[in-house]
Amino acid sequence: MGLSVGIITFNEEKKIEKTLEAIKEIADEIIIVDSYSTDKTVEISKKYNAKIFIEEWKGFGKQKNSVIEKCNNEWILLIDADEVVSKELADKIKKIISNKENEYNVYKLNRCSICFGKEIKYGGWSNDYVVRLFKKGKATLDNAIIHETFITKEKIGKIKEKLYHYTYLDLEEYFNKFNSYTSKGALKRKEKGKKASILSIIFNPIFKFIKMYIFKLGFLDGFYGFILGVLAYIYNFVIQVKLYMLRNEEK
């Protein structure tokens, strides 16, 4: 009952070593599908005996499904290159995969965010339970370009031990990814038949800020909570504008 750890990568040299270091003791194999990284991502990964496959970018859902297909063990831990398994979580995973009588075949992990070097505890950034551990054949992903969703018919268990998500090291990294993520977000909304209007451009970002900063207690994270609320406002504003423009291009 071995464990395959699957990861997709693209220019993750600043984060990938911490991710691999955390799982090296529990992984029977490490499968990486890389999208032609131009930095040292592949070189670093080879130090951990990862099996590396170089593939064109297909969108998050399809890319992660490609990783799942290549995993050879009964259990799969599918994590992102910026997610780090805590020592407590690693111990829990070892217990699960060594137990032949588990109640669940699919598990959600307790993801907690580290942003700009600080653990963010509120605003919807932490205690975000996400599917990451499952038996091969028991879960897959939809083909979404971004914000992909797991598909399973299984009952899903919860593991409280922490999976740390190192979202952004600094503002430079945030804005380096900003244009790509907002474009993909707008395209996904368009594919779902959603529309943008002047009113949605004005009010959706405001509602997002209020939801994060007030209702989800983002203000309790102090300065960082406020900054993340403002960034969420900008992010949603740009998505709405891009969606509006995509619809106009159709006309």
PyMOL commands that set and color helices and strands:
alter all, ss='L'
color gray80, all
select helices_A, chain A and resi 16-23+41-46+60-70+87-98+171-191+198-215+218-250
alter helices_A, ss='H'
color red, helices_A
select strands_A, chain A and resi 3-9+29-34+51-54+75-78+83-85+106-115+118-120+128-135+140-141+150-151+156-166
alter strands_A, ss='S'
color yellow, strands_A
deselect
rebuild
show_as cartoon
